[in-house]
Each structure stands twice: as C-alpha cells, then as structure tokens.
Amino acid sequence: MKPSTIKKKDKKLWAGRFSEATDPLVDIFTNSISFDYRLLPYDLMGSLAHLNMLARQRIIPGPEAKRIRSGLLEIQKEWNQGKLTFPLEDEDVHMFVEKRLRKKIGPIAGKLHTARSRNDQVALDLRLYLRDQIRDLKMELQSLQKTILETAKNQGHLVLPGYTHLQRAQPVILGHHLLAYLEMFSRDQERLSEVFRRVNSLPLGSAALAGTSFPIDRTQVAQALGFSQISPNSMDAVSDRDFVIEFLSAASILMMHYSRMSEELILWSGLEFDFVEISDAFCTGSSIMPQKKNPDVPELIRGKTGRVYGHLLGMLTTMKALPLTYNKDLQEDKEPVFDTVETLLNCTRLLSGLWSNIRFKAEVMEKAAETGYLLATDLADYLVKKGLDFRTAHQVVGTIVAYALERNLELRDLSLATLKTFHSVFKADVNTVLNLASAMSQRNSQGGTAPQQVKKAIREMEMRICSLQFDL
Ligand code: ARG
C-alpha cells in the first residue's frame, strides 16, 4: 500500500514513510494519552516559551508565531474549561496538541516543532509537572507538620511509655514522641527541596538527541520557564530520568515515615494500648461486627506505602539497561509518577485531618508508663551516682526487679528497708528517683525527654517549620 492510500483518518503526523495504518492493538498498546493528558498545561507552557524564542531568533516569522500562539492559547482555554476529550489515536499529549493546533490554524501549526523533538519535549513537561507537584507536596506536608506541632504544644506534657522491641522501656512525654516524627518530616522537606533542585534543569533544546542546527537560545527559554539550570548534554537530557527516581525515592522515604506513624496510630487506638481515640470521621465500621471501629485510614496509608516503593523499584528496573538515548521504555515513567503524587497528596491531607481530630487518653497512657519497671534505669543511675560502677548497679537493680516481679510489686512499692537488703547505699532520697515526674525532668540531656528540653525543641521546630520556603 502506498502512503497516499492510507485512509486520511488513520494518518499519523509522522506517517510520511509508512504505507500501512497502525494495527489497532498497537494504538492501544503504545498510547500514553490516556494518562499523560495530565501534562497538557505544562506542554502548552513549554510550547509557548519555545515559540517565543523561535520568533525572537527569527527562526519563524513573527506573524506566523502570532497565529500559533493564539491557537495554543485557545487550547489552554479549552483545557481550563474542561472541554477537551482525548482520543486514543492521538497517541500522546504532544501529538494531541499538535493535531488540535493544526485543526485550528492549519499546516502552519507544524512550524512549532522546529528545533524540537518529542524527546526533549516530554522531558521538559515532566520536569515542569514535578516542580509544581513538589511545591504542593511541600506545602501540604508543612500543614501536617503544623498540626502535629499544635498537638505537641497542647498535649506534649502527657506521659507515656517509650518502647524498644515494642516492650515498655522508659517513660517519655508525648511532645518528645511527636517531635521524633517532626524530625523525620523536616528531613523529608529537605529531601524534596534537593530533588526540586535537580528537577529544575531545562532539557528543551536537546532536540531528538544531538541538539539542533537552528540558532536557538536556550537561556531565553530557561528564563521564561524559571529553570535555574540548562542541561549541558543533549544525549543525557533526553534519556535521563534520575530526577524521577530521586523523586520516587524521596516519596518512598516519606511514605515509610507515614507508615510508621500509621502503625503506631493503629496500635495506640486498639484496646491493647488504648492511648488514643481516632475520630469517627477517620474510621470505618464492620459489615458484620456491630461493635467495630476500624482505623482504615492509617491502615490504608501503611498499605499504600507498598505501591510507592513498587513505583521506585519499577522505575529503577525500567532504566537499568537502557542504551542511550531515548527509548520508548521511558514512557513507563509517567504512571508511577502520577500515582505517587496522588498517593502522597492524599495521605498527607488525610493525616492532617486525622491529627486535628485525635484524642489522647492521658490516664491510660500514664498508667502504662507507671507499670512495668520503666524506671529501672533511673534506679541504676541512682546507684551509679552513689559510687557504684554501672555494670554492678545494673546487676543490683536486675535482682530487685526479679524480686518485685515475683511479688507482683512495682519498684515504688518497695520500702527503703527492702531496698537496703540489696545494697547499703540506698537512702531516703531514692523516692525522688522512683517518681515519674522527677525521673522525667532529670532526663535533661540535650535532645532528651525532660519537659524543659522538649519545650525548647518545640520552639526550635516551630521556627524551622514556619521558615520553610516554597518559592523554590
Ligand atoms: N509519549 C512519549 C513518552 O512519554 C513521548 C515521547 C515520544 N518520543 C518518541 N520518539 N516516540 O515518552
């Protein structure tokens, strides 16, 4: 079949050398429009900047550029009004825009693709998209940080057990526990800014892979689009997806933090711990057990962590044996990115809502901190302060714990006379050590749980959270 005999309707914009129409299965298999339509506003943004540069460099005449510009702006309007539908045969968002432009202004539309390829175009679109999403994500995360900080300020004084091996270990105050998560989120903010820095590099102007013979001005385009760098190597620029992998990696770490927090919320809301009540608005019921109130939101956040890790692993695997430069495999980068962005934004918003409506059960928490010999280390430290070496002190207190365990007593129930039978250095001042509040205030080392330290840490954290920058 000669090219001219392909039905006009089936003809692709690149089909000059083709004599047969694409197999319908191939259309379905190779299309990306069903998901990359999300890039449309960024594709237009990039095209407008490219167009202005082409006109300024006199690569295309001014009046023609004007017509192309008005066509692009019309498409932008249609997008904003939600008027567009995306037929599968249009292949991808770039072809869609070109075809639509051609419908509006005729063959002159073809001039827009001068000195450009879909290879540098798609890299540009994805970078523009990610820049926006990282900004949004950082802002949503900031509001979660603020919500948790509020809880730390208002209820930070409550005492609860700190755990190691999920066994009660030493008492801490809630503010200290919450600040641990806020530290993780501060690092997440930093990571996202780092990723942003590397996303923020202009690939356009690399053309298909080797640059172009037209006198383009990449600096102009970079300035118009707000890029702080220009990719130095055209071959790298069209085939590099490190920025995607870095984003997915920062996202995976953030999800891991959300998941750990969710796990604690799930544990704490169960009757075994019973430290918190998650509001009804963030739980669901059982279709058979009328008494149930399930922490579905934190469970699902924990669950969704798996899919974000999956996207990271998937992308690393997609990239691992790709020869330079562009390969169609790279089209597989979009769905993982879109899904990760959506998952992260949802999880962040949900956690903010959940934390604004959480209720802590102060008495249960304190009771838990008072049961299970959580002050044993304090007792050993007391002996060390009286002159024993730590190993001996540990041994002595170990025997005291065994003695108390056998009699179902707590350390504070033991009289001074009893304690003296274990070591003569015990004095009346041992009382102050076996008291929760004073034990807590003694852990006054830098970064410790003493209320004084925690208050200071909250103040510092507040400064850090409020000074986060989003005009990256
Ligand atoms: N839809 C393609 C992608 O997402 C756009 C780039 C196509 N380039 C090409 N040479 N076929 O990667």
Residues whose N, C-alpha, C, O or C-beta is under 5 A from the ligand:
A	BS01	LIG	S32 D92 R118 N119 V122 L330 Q331
